[in-house]
Amino acid sequence: MMKWALVTGTTVGIGASFCDLLAKNGYNIVSVSRDRKKMEENAVELRAKYGVEVEVLVADLSGIEAIRQVESRCLMTSKPIEVLVNNAAFGINDSFDISPIAVQEDMVQVMITAPMILTHAVLNGMKQRKKGYIINVSSVASVMVGSTYCAAKSWLSIFSESLSRDLLKYGINVHASCVGFTRTEFHQRMGQDVSWVPNMFWLDSDRVANDAWKAVQKGIPYQIPAAQYKLLIAIHHYAPRFLVRIYAKIALKFLGR
């Protein structure tokens, strides 16, 4: 039977790297994003490079109807999803109090509702096959004191670790990759100037995908894929909360909310 992987947020960056990596490992790809043109271009390259099938599924995951559309593909038994990568996300370059509530609601849909529904949709099939991989792309922001973005990433990390514990007995490995600054269009799209960020803090999207793929295969539920960010998260875990709040107030001016 042909193997299928579904990846969200695939046009550039980490999502595109996951598509390339999984295709290289023999998986046919279901590519989910809003940009049909870019996905089609990427699909042509993947088909030519690896000889795999690529389905392009245009979906704006801020809308529940689009999420349900992708859910239907996850439930398809004739082409079962063996690898799910919940990568889609976006940032808001405004504080919660001045950001339109509709944008905040969209963020919750993309970063919480969509991963929850899609993950639930693939589980029965994975349990029956006694094998499956789920990768959730989280963030170092998940430990910061911020509003919706940080809270959503925190939810995703905890959700992943909980599922990893509960589903391991079924042969299903769940992993949260807690990434930092990565060379993508993420910050550009939210109108954020990140020119000040030192080179040492930038991660390569191919490396992020590769590290996460290795980790999920080993059954590692949570990983920070860079030493500099391991230090950052350790400081947040062990520092007094008042210092964490002060640091976050400064850092989130640059990292987005």
C-alpha positions, 0 to 999 in steps of 0.5 A: 500500500502506498504511504501518505503524509499530510502536511499543513502550511506547506508553501514555504519554510518548515512545511515545505521542508517536511514535504521534501523530507517525507517525499524523499522517504517514500511518502506521497504528500497531501499538501495543505495551504491557502496558496494553490499556485505555490503548492502546485509549483512545489508539487511539480518539483516533488513529483519530478524529484522523488516520483511520488504522488502529491495532492494539493488541498487548498484550505484556509484553516482559520475557517471551520469549513476548510478544517472539515474539508481537510478532516475528510481527507484525513478520514479517507480509508483508501489512502490513509494518512500515516504521517500528520504534520500540523505546521500551519500558524501565523503571528500577530504584530499587535498586542491583544487589546488592540488586535481585532478579535476576529484575527485572534479567533482565526489564530485559535482556529489555525493553531488549536482547532485545526491540529485538534480535529485533524489529529483526532481524524487520523487516530482510528486508522493509525490505531488499526494499523498499529503505527503512525506519526504525528508531528506538531510544530510548536515554538519557544514562544510556548514558554513565554508569558504572551497572549494568544500566540504563546498560549496556543503554542503552549497548548500544542506542546502540552497536547502533544506530550499528553497524546504521546503518553496515551497513544504509544501503546498503539504504536503511534508516536506523537512529537512536538518540535519547539522551534525558534527563529527559522528562515521562513516568510513567517515574520515577513507576513506579519510585518515584523522586522527581525533584522536585529536577530543574531545569526546564531539564533536562526535555524534552517527549516530543513534541519528543523524538519529532519530533527523532528522526523528523527525524534518522532521515529524514536518516540521522543515526545518533545524536543528543542532543536537547538542548544541556544533555545534549550538555554532560553527555555531552561531560564524560563522554567527556573527563573522567578515568574516575575522575571519571566514576565519582565523578560517576556514583555521585552522579548515579545515586542520583537517576537510578535504576540 
